[in-house]
């Protein structure tokens, strides 16, 4: 049965996502007393056994409200677990057969923001809560027995009472494991599909992706036939920070979104303090070592062999800062550093953004990060001359900036000069070229780029051996 009376506020909130690209396809939308019921499985894949892991992406309209994400327990509160959200935190309870309770409430869960939550329980060991892949707290677990449990596995409702404590929001990528997962495994796999490469794949009990577009069955991809029946609820488009089938590097997959403003994939750290709503980037690095390659654009002499690639989602392209920790990398003779941005992994025609070195950390100022682009760090070595055509920002300026595409390029020249002008997007693709003859003194030339897509572009002016680049934004 489909519930046509979801609360208006949350319906409007989710509707605002419509029309934007996404990589996780759909999510499960629940409200009031909607839920998913998975019948008990006699093979034990839904039980506690010697330990288990529960994890899911959630977005709740009110994290202060006591609401249950999932669990498997009866009204006698014995031999089962409850995983929920309460007072803006994760609440995780496990009961042994003698009704001994292990409980912990910790971690920050914000309203209307995608959050990855997980809990692990090892009989006689520890109960641990994770938020966005990082441990938020732990407590000693009961060593009592946890025998076979015939209760259904319920999602989005109090598992012992289908009329109480319903989850209010979206749930996606729900997984239940008959094993205690390590923190690093939770963090490494939270942004991507579970497949045969997962180190715990043989102990996957439930895998609900909630990518169904219609119907009343939530399919289980674990191979255990633990499909769920929807009792109310709908399928909604998902903007969870997730790479899905995107052709991304698989090493240290990390994400930045409004609930997680900083993440590091090896030596590269991205920070996005101004991200809002549905904006996110998921990125990872190649298997190359942090040595050097000479596949670089003309302004630079070498680059890191290791490269990064990202996939973005949301209404607007994210603006991020980047840092590279170059501890252990030989910087002898290096005099300049830049973020190289390319639409291919070869970087031969990459655009560049100059960075600054502080100790062994190179910092890159705020830049737009585009879906599918490749990134790495470029170096200029001592003894290589790259003269600036225009040393002063005032001698080569673009006005107005930002604009709707109609701009003026103003040059201050000591003599008449013939220049080659190229306009590039942030992937390094040349979208406009022409020869420019600039008069002595103040030379002003208008251009109309209003037909270009919104975003950031680079104008590069070159003569026989010099070059200068300026950025401009079309909004």
C-alpha positions in Angstrom: 0.0 0.0 0.0 1.4 3.4 -0.9 0.9 6.3 1.5 -0.3 9.4 -0.3 -0.2 11.6 2.8 3.5 12.1 3.5 4.1 15.3 5.5 4.1 18.4 3.3 7.4 19.9 4.5 9.6 16.9 3.8 7.8 16.3 0.4 8.7 19.8 -0.6 12.3 19.4 0.6 12.8 16.3 -1.5 11.0 17.7 -4.5 13.7 20.5 -4.6 16.2 17.9 -5.7 14.3 16.9 -8.8 16.1 17.4 -12.1 19.7 17.2 -10.8 22.3 14.5 -11.7 22.8 11.7 -9.2 24.9 8.5 -8.9 22.9 6.5 -6.4 19.7 6.6 -8.5 16.9 6.3 -5.9 16.4 6.2 -2.1 13.6 5.1 0.1 11.3 7.9 1.4 9.5 7.2 4.7 7.3 9.2 7.0 4.9 8.6 9.9 4.3 4.8 10.0 5.8 3.8 6.7 8.4 1.0 6.9 10.0 -2.0 5.2 9.5 -5.5 6.5 12.0 -8.4 5.8 10.7 -11.8 6.9 13.0 -13.8 9.2 15.4 -16.1 7.3 16.0 -19.5 8.7 19.6 -19.4 7.4 20.6 -17.0 10.2 21.7 -14.2 7.9 19.5 -11.7 9.8 20.7 -12.6 13.3 23.4 -11.4 15.7 25.4 -14.6 16.0 28.8 -13.7 17.3 28.6 -10.1 16.1 27.2 -7.9 13.3 27.4 -4.5 11.5 24.5 -2.3 10.5 25.0 0.7 8.2 23.0 3.0 6.1 22.9 6.5 4.5 20.1 8.6 6.1 18.6 12.0 5.7 16.1 12.9 8.4 13.8 16.0 8.6 14.1 16.2 12.4 17.1 14.5 14.0 15.9 15.4 17.5 12.8 13.2 17.1 13.2 9.6 18.4 13.0 7.5 15.3 14.2 4.0 14.3 16.3 3.3 11.2 16.2 -0.5 11.6 16.3 -3.5 13.9 15.2 -7.0 14.7 13.6 -7.6 18.1 10.3 -8.6 19.7 8.2 -7.0 22.4 10.0 -9.0 25.1 13.2 -6.9 24.3 15.4 -10.0 24.3 17.9 -11.3 21.8 17.9 -8.5 19.2 18.9 -5.0 18.3 17.5 -1.5 17.6 19.3 1.2 15.6 17.9 4.7 15.6 18.3 8.5 15.8 17.4 10.5 18.9 18.3 14.0 20.3 20.4 14.6 17.2 22.6 11.5 17.9 22.8 7.8 16.9 21.1 5.5 19.4 22.2 1.8 19.3 20.8 -0.9 21.6 21.5 -4.6 21.6 19.8 -7.2 23.9 21.0 -10.7 24.8 18.7 -13.7 25.5 18.6 -12.7 29.2 17.4 -9.2 28.4 20.8 -7.6 29.3 21.0 -4.4 27.4 24.1 -2.8 25.8 23.3 0.7 24.7 25.1 3.8 23.5 24.0 7.2 22.2 26.6 9.4 20.6 27.6 11.1 17.3 26.2 14.1 15.6 23.3 13.7 13.1 22.2 17.0 11.6 18.8 17.7 10.1 18.2 17.5 6.3 21.7 16.5 5.6 22.9 13.1 4.2 24.8 11.3 7.0 26.3 7.8 6.9 25.7 6.0 10.2 26.9 2.5 11.2 27.1 0.4 14.3 29.1 -2.7 15.1 28.6 -5.2 17.9 31.0 -8.0 19.0 29.6 -10.4 21.6 31.9 -10.0 24.6 33.8 -7.2 22.9 32.6 -3.7 22.0 29.6 -1.9 20.7 30.8 1.0 18.4 29.0 3.8 16.6 30.4 5.4 13.4 29.3 8.6 11.8 30.5 9.4 8.3 33.0 6.5 8.6 34.6 7.8 11.8 34.2 6.2 15.3 32.0 8.4 17.4 32.2 6.3 20.6 32.2 2.7 22.0 31.1 0.8 25.0 31.7 -2.8 26.3 29.2 -5.3 24.9 27.5 -8.1 26.7 29.1 -11.6 26.6 25.6 -13.2 26.9 24.1 -15.6 24.4 22.4 -14.3 21.2 20.4 -17.2 19.8 18.2 -17.5 16.8 15.6 -14.7 16.5 12.3 -15.4 14.6 11.2 -11.7 14.5 11.1 -9.9 11.2 13.9 -7.4 10.3 12.1 -4.0 10.1 13.5 -0.8 8.5 12.2 2.7 9.3 10.0 1.8 12.3 10.2 0.5 15.8 11.0 -3.2 15.1 8.8 -4.4 18.0 5.8 -2.0 17.2 4.9 -1.0 13.6 2.8 1.9 15.0 5.7 3.7 16.8 8.8 5.8 16.2 8.7 5.9 12.4 11.7 7.3 10.6 11.0 10.7 8.9 13.1 11.1 5.8 15.3 9.2 3.3 17.2 5.9 3.7 19.7 4.6 1.2 22.4 1.9 0.8 21.3 -0.1 3.8 23.6 -3.1 4.6 23.6 -5.7 7.4 26.7 -7.9 7.9 27.1 -11.1 10.0 30.5 -9.8 11.0 32.1 -6.9 12.7 33.6 -4.6 10.0 36.7 -2.5 10.7 36.5 1.2 10.7 38.7 1.5 7.6 36.5 -0.9 5.7 33.3 1.1 6.6 35.0 4.3 5.5 36.5 2.8 2.3 33.2 1.4 1.1 30.6 3.9 2.2 30.7 5.9 -1.0 30.6 2.9 -3.4 28.7 -0.2 -4.4 29.4 -3.5 -2.5 30.9 -6.0 -4.9 33.1 -9.1 -4.8 36.1 -7.1 -3.9 34.7 -6.2 -0.5 36.8 -8.0 2.2 33.7 -9.1 4.1 31.5 -10.0 1.1 31.0 -13.6 2.3 29.2 -12.3 5.4 26.8 -9.8 3.8 23.3 -10.5 5.1 21.2 -7.7 3.6 22.1 -5.3 0.8 19.2 -2.9 0.0 20.2 -0.2 -2.6 16.6 1.1 -2.9 17.1 1.9 -6.6 13.7 0.6 -7.5 11.6 3.2 -9.3 8.2 1.6 -8.5 6.5 -1.4 -6.8 6.3 -2.5 -3.3 9.4 -4.8 -3.0 12.9 -3.6 -1.9 15.2 -6.1 -3.6 18.1 -7.7 -1.7 21.4 -7.8 -3.5 23.2 -10.0 -0.9 22.2 -13.2 -2.5 20.3 -14.3 0.6 16.8 -13.4 -0.7 16.2 -11.0 2.1 13.8 -8.8 0.0 11.7 -6.3 1.9 8.0 -5.4 1.6 7.1 -1.7 1.6 4.4 -0.8 4.0 3.8 2.7 2.7 6.7 4.9 1.6 7.9 5.9 -1.9 11.0 5.9 -4.1 12.6 9.2 -4.4 15.6 10.5 -6.4 18.8 10.2 -4.3 21.6 12.8 -4.0 23.5 10.8 -1.5 27.3 11.4 -1.8 28.0 8.2 -3.7 29.9 7.3 -6.9 27.6 4.5 -8.1 28.8 3.2 -11.4 31.0 6.2 -12.2 34.4 5.3 -13.6 36.4 6.5 -10.6 39.6 5.3 -9.1 39.0 2.9 -6.3 41.8 3.9 -3.9 40.8 5.7 -0.7 37.4 6.8 -2.1 36.4 9.8 0.0 33.6 12.5 -0.1 33.0 16.1 0.8 29.4 17.4 1.2 27.6 19.7 3.6 27.8 17.2 6.5 31.5 16.4 5.8 33.5 19.5 4.9 36.9 17.9 4.6 38.3 14.6 3.3 41.7 13.2 2.3 42.5 10.7 -0.4 46.1 9.9 0.3 48.1 13.2 0.2 45.3 15.3 -1.4 42.8 17.0 1.0 39.7 18.8 -0.3 37.8 21.3 1.8 34.4 22.7 1.0 33.0 24.9 3.8 30.5 26.7 1.6 28.7 23.6 0.2 25.0 23.6 0.5 22.0 21.4 0.0 22.7 18.7 -2.6 26.3 19.6 -3.5 28.9 16.9 -3.1 32.1 15.5 -4.6 33.4 11.9 -4.3 37.0 11.5 -5.3 39.8 8.9 -5.2 43.4 8.4 -6.4 45.1 6.2 -9.0 47.4 3.3 -8.1 50.5 5.3 -9.4 53.2 6.1 -6.9 54.0 9.6 -5.7 57.0 9.9 -8.0 57.2 12.2 -11.1 55.9 12.2 -14.6 56.9 14.5 -17.5 53.4 14.5 -19.0 52.7 18.1 -18.3 51.5 21.3 -20.0 54.2 23.6 -21.4 54.4 25.9 -18.4 55.5 23.1 -16.0 58.4 20.6 -16.2 57.0 17.6 -14.2 54.0 16.4 -12.2 53.0 13.8 -9.6 52.5 10.4 -11.2 49.6 9.8 -8.9 46.4 11.5 -10.0 42.9 12.0 -8.6 39.5 12.0 -10.2 36.2 13.2 -8.9 32.4 12.9 -9.5 30.2 15.8 -8.5 26.5 16.1 -7.8 24.1 18.8 -7.1 22.6 22.0 -8.3 25.9 23.9 -8.4 29.5 22.7 -9.1 31.3 22.7 -5.8 34.0 25.3 -5.0 36.7 23.7 -2.9 40.2 24.4 -1.7 42.9 21.7 -1.9 46.1 20.9 0.0 48.9 18.4 -0.8 51.1 17.0 1.9 54.4 16.6 0.2 56.3 15.1 3.2 58.8 12.6 1.8 58.7 13.9 -1.7 61.9 15.4 -3.1 61.3 19.1 -3.7 64.9 20.0 -4.6 65.0 22.7 -7.2 61.2 23.2 -7.3 60.3 26.9 -7.5 56.6 26.8 -8.4 53.6 24.6 -7.7 50.2 24.3 -9.4 47.0 22.2 -9.5 46.8 20.7 -12.9 43.2 20.1 -14.2 42.6 17.9 -17.3 39.9 16.0 -19.1 42.3 13.1 -19.7 44.9 11.4 -17.4 47.8 12.4 -19.7 47.6 16.2 -18.7 49.3 17.3 -21.9 46.8 20.1 -22.3 45.9 20.7 -18.7 44.9 24.0 -17.2 46.6 25.1 -14.1 46.0 27.0 -10.8 49.1 28.3 -9.0 49.6 27.1 -5.4 51.7 28.2 -2.4 54.2 26.2 -0.3 54.2 26.3 3.5 56.7 23.8 4.8 55.8 20.7 3.0 52.2 21.6 2.3 51.1 23.0 -1.0 47.8 25.0 -0.8 45.5 25.7 -3.7 42.9 28.5 -3.5 39.2 28.0 -4.1 38.4 26.5 -7.4 35.5 24.9 -9.1 35.8 21.1 -9.3 34.1 19.5 -12.3 32.5 16.1 -12.8 34.9 13.6 -14.3 38.0 15.8 -14.3 41.5 14.6 -13.5 43.7 16.4 -10.9 47.3 16.3 -9.8 50.1 18.6 -8.8 52.5 20.2 -11.3 56.0 21.5 -10.6 58.3 24.1 -12.2 62.0 23.4 -11.7 64.7 26.0 -11.1 66.5 27.2 -14.2 63.4 26.9 -16.4 62.2 30.3 -17.6 58.5 31.0 -17.8 58.1 34.8 -18.2 54.9 36.5 -17.4 53.5 38.5 -20.3 51.7 40.8 -18.0 53.2 41.0 -14.5 50.4 43.1 -12.9 46.8 42.1 -12.5 45.9 45.6 -13.6 47.8 45.3 -16.9 45.6 42.4 -18.0 42.1 42.4 -16.6 38.6 41.1 -17.4 35.5 43.2 -16.6 32.9 42.6 -15.4 33.8 39.5 -13.6 31.6 37.5 -12.8 29.3 38.3 -15.8 26.7 36.8 -18.0 29.3 36.2 -20.7 29.7 39.7 -22.1 33.1 40.9 -21.0 35.8 43.4 -21.8 39.5 42.5 -21.9 41.7 45.4 -21.0 45.5 45.4 -21.7 48.1 48.0 -20.8 50.9 47.7 -23.4 54.2 49.6 -23.9 54.1 48.9 -27.6 51.8 47.4 -30.3 51.7 43.6 -29.8 50.3 40.6 -31.6 49.0 37.9 -29.3 47.5 34.5 -29.4 44.3 34.3 -27.3 42.8 31.0 -26.0 39.8 30.5 -23.8 39.7 27.2 -21.9 37.3 25.5 -19.6 38.5 23.9 -16.3 39.1 20.6 -18.1 41.7 22.3 -20.3 39.6 22.2 -23.4 40.1 25.2 -25.7 36.6 26.6 -26.4 37.7 29.7 -28.3 40.8 31.0 -30.1 41.8 34.0 -32.1 44.7 36.3 -32.8 44.6 39.5 -31.0 46.3 42.7 -32.2 46.6 45.1 -29.2 47.5 48.7 -29.5 50.1 50.6 -27.5 48.7 52.1 -24.3 45.3 51.0 -23.0 43.7 48.5 -25.3 40.1 47.5 -24.6 38.4 44.7 -26.6 34.9 43.3 -26.0 33.9 39.6 -26.3 30.5 37.9 -26.1 30.7 34.5 -24.5 27.1 34.4 -23.4 26.6 31.2 -25.4 29.0 29.3 -23.1 27.7 27.2 -20.2 27.8 28.7 -16.8 31.1 28.1 -14.9 34.7 29.2 -14.6 37.0 29.8 -17.7 40.6 30.8 -18.3 41.8 33.3 -20.9 45.4 32.8 -21.8 47.4 35.3 -23.8 50.8 34.3 -25.3 53.5 35.7 -27.6 56.5 33.8 -28.8 57.9 33.0 -25.3 55.7 34.5 -22.7 52.2 33.8 -21.3 49.6 35.2 -18.9 46.4 33.7 -17.7 43.3 35.2 -16.0 40.1 33.6 -14.7 36.6 34.7 -15.4 33.2 33.3 -14.3 29.9 33.2 -16.3 26.8 33.0 -14.0 
